[in-house]
Amino acid sequence: MPTPPPQSPEARAAALEKAALSRRVRAEAKEKLKIGSLNLAELFAAADRGDDDGEMLAKLKVVHVLESLPGVGKVGAKRLMETLDIKDTRRVKGLGANQRKALLERFPN
């Protein structure tokens, strides 16, 4: 495994802060999905925005989004992804139009 390029302490601190913020934004979105205060269409719209939060949400894995939805667990999310032909490694920003449409039809709220 190659070593990362050297960074100044300030650059490293900034990168660590950005990573922590990304984890926080993604965790909040998954929690909102779980309790129902955010739906899939709103998540997709937020991920399509060009701001920093949108970029962070766009990097969420689809399987984690589905697992966060009420009534969908790990097994249900895996089966749904197989049914819709979505790879396990797919992220929200990488979903095609037909895949998004199929997910929105399955979870309209």
Secondary structure, 3 states (H helix, E strand, C coil): CCCCCCCCHHHHHHHHHHHHHHHHHHHHHHHHHHHCCCCHHHHHHHHHCCCHHHHHHHCCEHHHHHHHCCCCCHHHHHHHHHHCCCCCCCEHHHCCHHHHHHHHHHCCC
